[in-house]
Amino acid sequence: MTIPLADPFTLARDLLLRPAHAGQRLEHGDSWSAVAMTSLWVTVMLAFMILVLPQLFPVGTQGVGLGLGLSFGFVLLVIGVGVASANPRRSGKSNMIVVLRPLLATWPPLALVGTALFSAHPLSTAPFAQMGLLLLFLLLVGGAIGSLLCLRLVLDPRATEAAAARAVLGSAALGLGTASFWLAWSPPPWPGLVGVVIIGIAFGLLRPLSWLWEMLLSLALAALARAGVSPWVLLTWHPVNYDEQCLLPLPGLTSLLYRACNVDIERGGAWLVAVAEHPSQARAAYMLLRRVAHAGQLAHPLLFWLSTAERGVAVLERACDLPRATVPLLHVYADFAQTTQPEAWASVLVRHRSLLVEHQGEVGGASLRSLLETASGILRAERWPVAVAAVQSLPRGPLGDDDLWVMLRVVQLWVGAVEPEETSERVSLLQALTQEVGELTGWPGALLATVSEHLLFLLHIEQQKGAWLS
């Protein structure tokens, strides 16, 4: 996989908000750029803290030294824990994010608050100000721990399932920290201070502050989509496109995906797959799949596209494995995509025939049912005349322009030809058909290849018997 080198802004955004994507960038050429950018950022912050900040505020040498030393020591501890718990299946370059991100995001605010906390400035030494700075510092410490846990779960190979663990841990930490803060805040205040750290861990896991503006943006984009703005422009600006750590639901995302799929199945399906692969917002894609498959004119076109795309098949399989995935049409297309043995097609078609008849009135249902009825009739035939009779007995629908109709009509016209031809000529025609079928991807190509191989087998029998086809 080739990923173009990123500009500094894009690289910094990925390191802070899209850790999985940033890992791919580090693996494929951006590692030295990320190291150089982080080194420059740390150098600028050190120069600001040592040279500029004392000129702006009388924080004192002691405040700067303690603030920098304490914050940097804690960040090194976070980095050490991150390196020790890094996924061994990931390469060293992609795991560099556990070193770079704390230096970019965790250290600067800790250093600033720590410097203010230990400075001799009168405002900092006031009792309430000192307690406020201490609480803020501990909140940032907890946020750094929660951010490390969040990063670890987002980079997990089962990131979609890990999102549930992240939600449980974050909610539990929020409840425990709040209880510790309010119930144990009495001299000595250590239980309350621990509660503040735990609340910070919850904030690092759940990220509620960033969710507030992302939620408002998501609602605004959904409203613009209803007003007629192109969904492709809106999806480009949606938070799901640039934040892999947004855990809480983003309202309006499902309806925006629906409008995108309704405009263009291929482009909308690609966005649906991208959202389904998101570490935390996959639920929006699966909600749309259940909604469409249960009732909707998009059911056959969207599920057919997913079942013939490599990444789409994985999304279908995961949708069928989720709890409450009781929509039968999802299982039908997933079953088609998972059928790899030619001899299994006959039983698969028989098993799903009644459900496809039930959904044949929807868009794309007629062509799918006609294809499967034709294939089932041919695969059940033991002699060539039986296959011809089975195909000719099926109703001839209007010719469409999609791949299923085109390949179906080719098979019907070839098998149902009225004028007699020699068996050898038909064999050559069928071989040409098999080559054309090979251009189809996914299960339609596999099914029609199985059908053409069976027809070749029937023709071989007729050829051995010396029969003329009619």
C-alpha positions as CSV (number, residue, x, y, z in Angstrom):
1,M,0.0,0.0,0.0
2,T,1.4,3.4,-1.0
3,I,0.4,6.4,1.1
4,P,1.6,9.9,-0.2
5,L,3.8,11.9,2.1
6,A,1.8,14.3,4.3
7,D,2.3,18.0,4.9
8,P,3.1,18.9,8.5
9,F,-0.5,20.0,9.3
10,T,-2.0,16.7,8.0
11,L,0.7,14.7,9.8
12,A,0.1,16.5,13.1
13,R,-3.7,16.0,12.7
14,D,-3.2,12.3,12.1
15,L,-0.9,11.9,15.1
16,L,-3.4,13.6,17.4
17,L,-6.7,12.5,16.0
18,R,-6.2,9.5,13.7
19,P,-3.7,7.2,15.4
20,A,-4.5,4.1,13.2
21,H,-4.0,6.2,10.0
22,A,-0.9,7.8,11.5
23,G,0.6,4.4,12.2
24,Q,0.2,3.6,8.5
25,R,1.9,6.9,7.6
26,L,4.8,6.2,9.9
27,E,5.2,2.8,8.4
28,H,5.2,4.0,4.8
29,G,7.6,7.0,4.8
30,D,6.5,9.7,7.2
31,S,8.4,8.5,10.3
32,W,11.4,10.8,9.9
33,S,9.1,13.8,9.2
34,A,7.1,13.0,12.3
35,V,10.3,12.8,14.4
36,A,11.6,16.0,13.0
37,M,8.2,17.8,13.6
38,T,8.0,16.5,17.2
39,S,11.6,17.5,17.9
40,L,11.0,21.0,16.6
41,W,7.8,21.3,18.7
42,V,9.6,20.2,21.9
43,T,12.4,22.6,21.1
44,V,10.1,25.6,20.6
45,M,8.1,24.8,23.8
46,L,11.4,24.5,25.8
47,A,12.6,27.8,24.4
48,F,9.2,29.4,25.2
49,M,9.1,28.0,28.8
50,I,12.7,29.0,29.6
51,L,13.2,32.2,27.7
52,V,9.9,33.8,27.0
53,L,7.5,32.8,29.8
54,P,9.6,34.3,32.6
55,Q,9.6,37.6,30.7
56,L,5.8,37.6,30.4
57,F,5.0,36.4,33.9
58,P,7.2,36.3,37.0
59,V,7.0,32.6,37.4
60,G,10.6,32.3,38.7
61,T,13.3,29.8,38.0
62,Q,12.0,27.3,40.6
63,G,8.5,27.3,39.0
64,V,10.0,26.7,35.5
65,G,12.4,24.0,36.7
66,L,9.8,22.1,38.7
67,G,7.1,22.5,36.1
68,L,9.4,21.2,33.3
69,G,11.0,18.5,35.3
70,L,7.8,17.1,36.8
71,S,5.8,17.2,33.6
72,F,8.6,15.7,31.5
73,G,9.2,12.9,34.0
74,F,5.5,12.0,33.9
75,V,5.5,12.1,30.1
76,L,8.5,9.8,30.0
77,L,6.6,7.4,32.4
78,V,3.6,7.5,30.0
79,I,5.8,6.8,27.0
80,G,7.5,3.9,28.9
81,V,4.1,2.3,29.7
82,G,3.0,2.9,26.1
83,V,6.1,1.2,24.7
84,A,5.8,-1.7,27.1
85,S,2.2,-2.3,26.2
86,A,2.6,-1.7,22.4
87,N,1.1,-4.2,20.1
88,P,3.9,-6.6,19.1
89,R,2.2,-7.4,15.8
90,R,2.7,-3.8,14.7
91,S,6.1,-2.7,13.4
92,G,8.5,-0.5,15.3
93,K,7.8,2.5,13.0
94,S,4.0,2.3,13.4
95,N,4.4,2.0,17.2
96,M,6.4,5.2,17.3
97,I,3.1,7.0,17.8
98,V,3.1,6.0,21.5
99,V,6.3,8.1,21.8
100,L,5.4,11.0,19.6
101,R,1.9,11.8,20.7
102,P,2.6,12.4,24.4
103,L,5.3,14.8,23.5
104,L,3.0,16.7,21.1
105,A,-0.2,16.7,23.2
106,T,0.4,15.7,26.8
107,W,3.6,17.5,27.8
108,P,2.9,21.1,26.8
109,P,-0.3,21.7,29.0
110,L,1.3,19.8,31.9
111,A,4.4,21.9,31.7
112,L,2.4,25.2,31.6
113,V,0.1,24.3,34.5
114,G,3.0,22.8,36.5
115,T,5.0,25.9,36.1
116,A,2.1,28.1,37.2
117,L,1.5,25.7,40.2
118,F,5.1,25.9,41.5
119,S,5.8,29.6,40.7
120,A,6.1,32.3,43.3
121,H,3.6,34.6,41.6
122,P,1.1,36.1,44.1
123,L,-1.8,34.9,42.0
124,S,-0.5,31.3,42.0
125,T,0.2,31.3,45.8
126,A,-3.4,32.4,46.7
127,P,-5.1,29.4,48.4
128,F,-8.0,29.0,46.0
129,A,-5.7,29.6,42.9
130,Q,-3.2,27.1,44.2
131,M,-6.0,24.5,44.8
132,G,-7.4,25.2,41.4
133,L,-4.1,24.7,39.7
134,L,-3.5,21.5,41.6
135,L,-6.8,20.1,40.6
136,L,-6.2,21.1,36.9
137,F,-2.8,19.5,37.0
138,L,-4.2,16.3,38.4
139,L,-7.0,16.4,35.9
140,L,-4.4,16.6,33.1
141,V,-2.5,13.7,34.6
142,G,-5.6,11.6,34.6
143,G,-6.4,12.8,31.0
144,A,-2.9,11.6,29.9
145,I,-3.5,8.2,31.4
146,G,-6.9,8.0,29.8
147,S,-5.5,9.2,26.5
148,L,-2.9,6.4,26.6
149,L,-5.6,3.8,27.3
150,C,-7.7,5.3,24.5
151,L,-4.7,5.1,22.1
152,R,-4.1,1.5,23.1
153,L,-7.7,0.4,22.4
154,V,-8.0,2.3,19.1
155,L,-4.8,0.6,17.9
156,D,-6.1,-2.8,18.9
157,P,-6.7,-5.2,16.0
158,R,-10.2,-5.6,17.3
159,A,-10.7,-1.8,17.6
160,T,-14.5,-2.0,17.0
161,E,-15.0,-4.4,19.8
162,A,-12.5,-2.5,22.0
163,A,-14.7,0.6,21.7
164,A,-17.2,-1.1,24.0
165,A,-14.5,-1.8,26.6
166,R,-13.5,1.9,26.3
167,A,-17.0,3.0,27.0
168,V,-17.3,0.8,30.0
169,L,-14.0,1.8,31.4
170,G,-14.7,5.5,30.8
171,S,-18.1,5.4,32.4
172,A,-16.9,3.5,35.4
173,A,-14.0,5.9,35.9
174,L,-16.3,8.9,35.6
175,G,-18.6,7.5,38.2
176,L,-15.9,6.4,40.6
177,G,-13.9,9.6,40.3
178,T,-17.0,11.8,40.8
179,A,-18.0,9.7,43.9
180,S,-14.5,9.9,45.3
181,F,-14.3,13.7,44.8
182,W,-17.6,14.5,46.4
183,L,-17.8,11.9,49.1
184,A,-14.2,11.9,50.3
185,W,-13.3,15.7,50.0
186,S,-12.3,16.3,53.6
187,P,-9.0,16.8,55.3
188,P,-6.8,15.1,54.4
189,P,-8.0,15.5,50.8
190,W,-6.1,12.6,49.2
191,P,-9.1,10.6,48.3
192,G,-10.6,13.6,46.6
193,L,-7.4,14.3,44.7
194,V,-7.4,10.6,43.5
195,G,-10.9,11.2,42.4
196,V,-9.8,14.1,40.2
197,V,-7.2,11.9,38.6
198,I,-9.8,9.2,37.9
199,I,-12.2,11.8,36.4
200,G,-9.3,12.8,34.1
201,I,-8.9,9.2,33.1
202,A,-12.6,9.1,32.2
203,F,-12.2,12.3,30.2
204,G,-9.3,10.9,28.3
205,L,-11.3,7.7,27.4
206,L,-14.6,9.3,26.6
207,R,-13.4,12.7,25.3
208,P,-16.7,14.4,26.1
209,L,-15.4,18.0,25.4
210,S,-14.4,17.2,21.8
211,W,-17.7,15.3,21.4
212,L,-19.7,18.4,22.1
213,W,-18.5,20.4,19.1
214,E,-18.3,17.2,16.9
215,M,-22.0,16.4,17.8
216,L,-23.1,20.0,16.9
217,L,-21.1,19.8,13.6
218,S,-22.6,16.4,12.8
219,L,-26.2,17.7,13.4
220,A,-25.5,20.8,11.2
221,L,-24.2,18.6,8.3
222,A,-27.2,16.4,8.5
223,A,-29.5,19.4,8.4
224,L,-27.6,20.7,5.3
225,A,-28.0,17.3,3.6
226,R,-31.8,17.5,4.1
227,A,-31.6,21.0,2.6
228,G,-30.1,19.5,-0.6
229,V,-26.4,20.0,-0.2
230,S,-24.3,17.3,-1.8
231,P,-23.6,14.5,0.7
232,W,-20.0,14.0,-0.7
233,V,-19.1,17.6,0.4
234,L,-20.6,17.1,3.8
235,L,-19.0,13.7,4.5
236,T,-15.6,15.3,3.7
237,W,-16.2,17.7,6.6
238,H,-17.8,15.2,9.0
239,P,-15.8,14.5,12.2
240,V,-15.9,10.7,11.4
241,N,-13.5,11.5,8.5
242,Y,-10.7,13.0,10.7
243,D,-11.2,11.8,14.3
244,E,-10.8,8.1,15.0
245,Q,-11.2,8.6,18.7
246,C,-14.7,10.0,18.9
247,L,-16.4,7.4,21.0
248,L,-19.8,8.8,21.8
249,P,-22.5,8.6,19.0
250,L,-22.6,11.4,16.4
251,P,-26.3,12.1,15.6
252,G,-27.1,12.5,12.0
253,L,-24.3,10.3,10.6
254,T,-26.6,7.4,9.7
255,S,-29.0,9.7,7.8
256,L,-26.1,11.3,6.0
257,L,-24.8,7.9,4.9
258,Y,-28.3,6.9,3.7
259,R,-28.5,10.0,1.5
260,A,-25.0,9.3,0.1
261,C,-26.0,5.7,-0.8
262,N,-29.2,6.9,-2.3
263,V,-27.4,9.3,-4.7
264,D,-24.6,6.9,-5.8
265,I,-24.4,3.3,-4.6
266,E,-20.6,2.9,-5.3
267,R,-19.4,6.1,-3.7
268,G,-22.0,5.8,-0.8
269,G,-21.0,2.2,-0.3
270,A,-17.4,3.1,-0.1
271,W,-18.2,5.7,2.6
272,L,-20.3,3.1,4.4
273,V,-17.4,0.7,4.5
274,A,-15.1,3.4,5.8
275,V,-17.5,4.3,8.6
276,A,-17.9,0.5,9.4
277,E,-14.2,0.3,9.8
278,H,-14.0,3.3,12.1
279,P,-12.8,2.3,15.6
280,S,-15.7,3.9,17.4
281,Q,-18.5,5.0,15.0
282,A,-19.1,1.7,13.2
283,R,-22.5,1.4,14.9
284,A,-23.8,4.1,12.5
285,A,-23.0,2.0,9.5
286,Y,-24.5,-1.2,10.9
287,M,-27.7,0.7,12.0
288,L,-28.0,1.8,8.3
289,L,-27.5,-1.7,7.1
290,R,-30.2,-3.1,9.3
291,R,-32.5,-0.3,8.4
292,V,-32.0,-0.7,4.7
293,A,-32.1,-4.5,4.7
294,H,-35.3,-4.6,6.8
295,A,-37.3,-2.3,4.4
296,G,-36.1,0.0,1.7
297,Q,-35.5,0.3,-2.0
298,L,-31.7,0.5,-1.4
299,A,-31.6,-3.1,0.0
300,H,-30.7,-5.1,-3.1
301,P,-28.4,-2.5,-4.8
302,L,-26.5,-1.7,-1.6
303,L,-26.2,-5.3,-0.3
304,F,-25.2,-6.5,-3.8
305,W,-22.4,-3.9,-4.0
306,L,-21.2,-4.8,-0.5
307,S,-21.3,-8.5,-1.3
308,T,-19.1,-8.1,-4.4
309,A,-16.5,-5.7,-2.8
310,E,-13.6,-7.2,-0.8
311,R,-14.0,-4.8,2.1
312,G,-17.7,-4.9,1.8
313,V,-17.9,-8.6,2.4
314,A,-16.0,-8.2,5.7
315,V,-18.6,-5.5,6.7
316,L,-21.5,-7.9,5.9
317,E,-19.9,-10.7,7.9
318,R,-19.4,-8.5,10.9
319,A,-23.0,-7.2,10.5
320,C,-24.3,-10.8,10.7
321,D,-22.3,-11.5,13.8
322,L,-23.5,-8.5,15.7
323,P,-26.2,-9.0,18.4
324,R,-29.8,-8.3,17.1
325,A,-28.6,-8.9,13.5
326,T,-31.8,-10.8,12.7
327,V,-32.5,-9.2,9.2
328,P,-32.6,-12.3,6.9
329,L,-31.6,-10.4,3.8
330,L,-28.2,-9.6,5.4
331,H,-27.5,-13.3,5.9
332,V,-28.6,-14.1,2.3
333,Y,-26.0,-11.8,0.7
334,A,-23.3,-12.8,3.3
335,D,-24.1,-16.4,2.5
336,F,-23.6,-15.7,-1.2
337,A,-20.3,-14.0,-0.7
338,Q,-19.0,-16.8,1.5
339,T,-19.9,-19.6,-1.0
340,T,-16.6,-20.7,-2.5
341,Q,-17.3,-24.3,-3.4
342,P,-19.1,-24.8,-6.8
343,E,-21.0,-27.9,-5.5
344,A,-22.5,-25.8,-2.7
345,W,-24.4,-23.4,-4.9
346,A,-27.3,-25.6,-5.6
347,S,-28.2,-26.0,-1.9
348,V,-27.5,-22.3,-1.2
349,L,-30.0,-21.2,-4.0
350,V,-32.7,-23.5,-2.8
351,R,-32.3,-22.4,0.8
352,H,-32.8,-18.7,0.1
353,R,-35.3,-18.9,-2.8
354,S,-38.4,-18.1,-0.7
355,L,-36.9,-15.0,0.8
356,L,-35.8,-13.7,-2.6
357,V,-39.3,-14.2,-4.0
358,E,-40.6,-12.1,-1.0
359,H,-38.2,-9.3,-1.9
360,Q,-38.4,-9.4,-5.7
361,G,-40.6,-6.3,-5.9
362,E,-37.8,-4.1,-4.6
363,V,-35.3,-2.4,-6.8
364,G,-32.8,-5.0,-8.1
365,G,-34.9,-7.9,-6.7
366,A,-36.2,-9.0,-10.1
367,S,-32.8,-9.3,-11.7
368,L,-31.4,-11.1,-8.8
369,R,-34.3,-13.6,-8.6
370,S,-34.1,-14.2,-12.3
371,L,-30.4,-14.9,-12.2
372,L,-30.7,-17.3,-9.3
373,E,-33.8,-19.1,-10.7
374,T,-31.9,-19.6,-14.0
375,A,-28.8,-20.8,-12.2
376,S,-30.8,-23.1,-10.0
377,G,-32.6,-24.6,-12.9
378,I,-29.4,-25.3,-14.8
379,L,-27.5,-26.8,-11.8
380,R,-30.4,-29.2,-11.1
381,A,-30.5,-30.5,-14.7
382,E,-28.9,-33.8,-15.4
383,R,-29.2,-33.6,-19.2
384,W,-29.0,-30.7,-21.7
385,P,-32.7,-30.8,-22.8
386,V,-33.7,-30.5,-19.1
387,A,-31.5,-27.4,-18.7
388,V,-32.9,-25.8,-21.8
389,A,-36.5,-26.6,-20.7
390,A,-35.8,-25.1,-17.2
391,V,-34.4,-21.9,-18.6
392,Q,-37.2,-21.5,-21.2
393,S,-39.8,-22.0,-18.6
394,L,-38.7,-18.9,-16.6
395,P,-40.4,-15.5,-17.3
396,R,-38.3,-13.2,-19.5
397,G,-38.1,-9.8,-17.8
398,P,-37.1,-6.6,-19.5
399,L,-33.4,-6.2,-20.3
400,G,-31.6,-4.0,-17.9
401,D,-28.1,-2.4,-18.0
402,D,-26.6,-3.9,-14.9
403,D,-24.1,-6.8,-14.9
404,L,-26.7,-9.3,-13.6
405,W,-29.2,-8.6,-16.4
406,V,-26.5,-8.7,-19.1
407,M,-25.0,-11.9,-18.1
408,L,-28.4,-13.5,-17.4
409,R,-29.6,-12.6,-20.9
410,V,-26.4,-14.0,-22.5
411,V,-27.1,-17.3,-20.7
412,Q,-30.8,-17.4,-21.6
413,L,-30.3,-16.5,-25.2
414,W,-27.5,-19.0,-25.6
415,V,-29.3,-21.9,-23.9
416,G,-32.7,-21.1,-25.3
417,A,-31.6,-20.6,-29.0
418,V,-34.2,-22.1,-31.4
419,E,-32.0,-22.8,-34.4
420,P,-30.0,-26.0,-34.1
421,E,-26.3,-25.8,-34.0
422,E,-23.6,-28.4,-33.8
423,T,-22.5,-29.4,-30.3
424,S,-18.8,-28.4,-31.0
425,E,-19.9,-24.9,-32.0
426,R,-21.9,-24.5,-28.8
427,V,-19.0,-25.6,-26.8
428,S,-16.8,-22.9,-28.3
429,L,-19.5,-20.3,-27.6
430,L,-19.8,-21.5,-24.0
431,Q,-16.1,-21.3,-23.5
432,A,-16.3,-17.7,-24.7
433,L,-19.1,-17.1,-22.3
434,T,-17.0,-18.5,-19.5
435,Q,-14.2,-16.1,-20.3
436,E,-16.6,-13.2,-20.3
437,V,-18.0,-14.3,-16.9
438,G,-14.5,-14.3,-15.5
439,E,-14.6,-10.5,-15.8
440,L,-17.2,-10.3,-13.1
441,T,-16.0,-10.0,-9.5
442,G,-17.2,-11.6,-6.4
443,W,-19.9,-14.2,-6.0
444,P,-21.8,-13.4,-9.3
445,G,-18.8,-14.4,-11.3
446,A,-18.3,-17.5,-9.2
447,L,-21.9,-18.5,-9.6
448,L,-22.0,-18.0,-13.4
449,A,-18.7,-19.7,-13.7
450,T,-20.2,-22.7,-11.9
451,V,-23.2,-22.6,-14.2
452,S,-21.1,-22.5,-17.4
453,E,-19.0,-25.4,-16.1
454,H,-22.1,-27.4,-15.6
455,L,-23.4,-26.6,-19.1
456,L,-20.0,-27.7,-20.5
457,F,-20.5,-30.9,-18.6
458,L,-24.0,-31.4,-20.0
459,L,-22.7,-30.7,-23.5
460,H,-19.9,-33.1,-23.1
461,I,-22.5,-35.8,-22.3
462,E,-24.6,-34.9,-25.4
463,Q,-21.4,-34.9,-27.5
464,Q,-20.5,-38.4,-26.3
465,K,-24.0,-39.6,-27.2
466,G,-23.7,-38.0,-30.6
467,A,-26.9,-36.0,-30.0
468,W,-28.0,-32.8,-31.8
469,L,-29.2,-30.0,-29.6
470,S,-32.5,-28.4,-30.2
